[in-house]
Amino acid sequence: MAAKQAIALVAGVGPGTGAAIAKKFASLYNVVLLARTPNSYETTVQEINESGGTAIGFPADVRDEASIKKVFEQVTKQFPDKPVAAAVYNVGGVFIRKPFLEQSVEGFKLGYETSVLGAFIFAQAALPHLISAAKSTLPHPPSLFFTGATAAVKGSPYLQSFSPGKYALRSLTQSLAKEFGPEGVHVSHFIIDGVIDTPKTKEWLKDAPEGSKIDPAAIADTYWAVHQQPKTTWTWELDIRPYVEKW
């Protein structure tokens, strides 16, 4: 297989959406997978490499600026002179479902830090590379993508430690899109409105109609389609939900 000319980074890789996005982008790029622990991405790295792609993984804490900076330094050394074509922040955040008066300050901070502080740190590290890539001859405009949730636009009872971070993430991505779109970087926010079909949700919605869960591979196809959009028709926000989802 011919050497890939660019890099795609995916932060928040597990057995669901993150893995599917990494595999999809590996069709054209060298992919770099980030997660808190190696066991989250090792299987995906192996599958991509065995199928003829190129993938490496790094353990990283998205809430730690030094940790993310170190990853980008390592990526630059691993793939010298290769531009960053895409950076995807797919960190789901911390889903704590409790009555508000039982919520803890620690839980609120953790939800906020994983959803938006980590996105802020990741974006600051990725954007210089993406801006530089916008001046190169890549087949598609460089992209900075963020995975959001229903909570980005709709608060719900018992999710007060989850929703604020998703609201803030949406606002951050809109600000970034307006600032860096003119620099040639396509910033998009994806609202995943529904239950994603992963090993963790295997027992969920057992009595629901077929197709009630979102297929991670289909999510990845959507991200890829948006990545391929020309500069004349960019999408900042896109929502994804099953046909039976109430909204």
C-alpha positions, -999 to 999 in steps of 0.1 A, spaced: 0 0 0 12 35 -9 25 56 20 -2 79 35 5 115 30 -12 129 61 -23 122 97 -57 120 115 -59 121 153 -88 107 172 -91 114 210 -114 92 229 -110 58 213 -129 28 227 -148 -1 211 -176 21 197 -176 54 179 -139 62 184 -128 29 169 -152 33 139 -139 68 132 -103 57 134 -109 28 110 -128 51 85 -101 77 84 -74 51 82 -85 45 46 -67 77 36 -45 87 65 -21 75 91 -42 75 123 -32 83 158 -55 70 186 -57 86 221 -73 72 252 -67 72 289 -54 36 289 -38 15 261 -63 -13 264 -90 11 250 -72 15 217 -49 -15 213 -74 -38 195 -82 -10 170 -46 -2 164 -39 -39 157 -69 -43 133 -60 -12 113 -23 -23 109 -33 -59 100 -56 -46 73 -29 -26 57 -33 8 73 -10 26 97 -21 33 133 -4 41 165 -18 48 200 -9 70 229 -22 70 264 -32 106 273 -53 126 297 -72 152 277 -76 173 308 -38 176 312 -22 202 288 13 187 292 0 152 283 -16 164 251 13 186 241 36 155 245 14 135 222 16 160 194 54 162 199 56 124 196 33 124 165 56 150 148 86 128 155 68 96 143 55 112 111 79 140 102 68 164 74 33 149 73 4 174 78 -25 169 101 -56 165 80 -81 158 107 -84 160 145 -114 145 162 -124 150 198 -146 121 206 -143 121 244 -178 113 257 -175 130 291 -187 115 324 -223 105 324 -235 108 360 -273 104 365 -283 115 400 -308 139 416 -292 174 417 -290 175 455 -270 143 454 -245 156 428 -210 163 440 -187 192 431 -161 166 421 -186 150 397 -195 183 382 -159 192 377 -151 159 361 -180 162 337 -170 197 327 -133 190 324 -137 159 302 -164 175 279 -150 210 274 -117 217 291 -102 187 273 -117 199 240 -101 233 246 -67 218 253 -70 194 223 -81 222 200 -52 245 210 -27 217 203 -42 207 170 -51 240 154 -15 252 145 -10 219 127 -44 222 109 -38 258 99 -5 248 84 -22 218 66 -47 242 50 -18 257 30 -8 222 16 -23 202 -12 -45 178 8 -74 161 -10 -99 176 16 -98 207 38 -83 200 72 -110 192 98 -114 197 136 -144 177 147 -161 173 181 -186 147 192 -215 162 212 -247 148 227 -284 155 231 -274 174 263 -257 201 241 -291 215 232 -315 200 258 -310 198 296 -326 169 315 -334 161 351 -305 143 369 -279 152 343 -266 185 359 -231 173 360 -232 162 323 -253 188 304 -233 220 312 -201 206 297 -219 196 265 -236 230 263 -202 246 267 -186 223 241 -212 234 216 -204 271 223 -167 265 220 -170 247 187 -191 275 172 -166 301 183 -138 280 168 -157 276 135 -161 313 132 -125 321 140 -107 294 120 -130 288 91 -114 318 73 -81 301 80 -92 271 60 -100 248 89 -134 231 89 -147 229 125 -178 208 131 -199 197 160 -219 165 158 -249 160 181 -253 123 187 -290 121 198 -296 86 209 -280 54 222 -249 42 204 -247 5 198 -216 -6 218 -207 -35 241 -216 -12 270 -251 -7 258 -258 -43 247 -285 -48 273 -302 -14 266 -334 -10 245 -339 -48 242 -376 -45 235 -372 -15 211 -377 -19 173 -347 -29 152 -325 1 144 -332 19 176 -295 23 184 -270 43 164 -245 22 144 -209 35 152 -198 27 116 -226 49 103 -215 77 126 -180 73 112 -194 74 76 -211 107 84 -180 122 99 -161 112 68 -187 127 45 -185 160 63 -147 159 62 -149 156 24 -171 188 21 -155 214 -1 -149 249 13 -180 262 -5 -204 240 15 -192 235 50 -214 222 79 -208 235 114 -234 214 132 -251 182 123 -274 160 144 -276 122 141 -304 101 156 -322 68 150 -355 70 131 -375 61 162 -358 87 185 -382 112 201 -369 148 198 
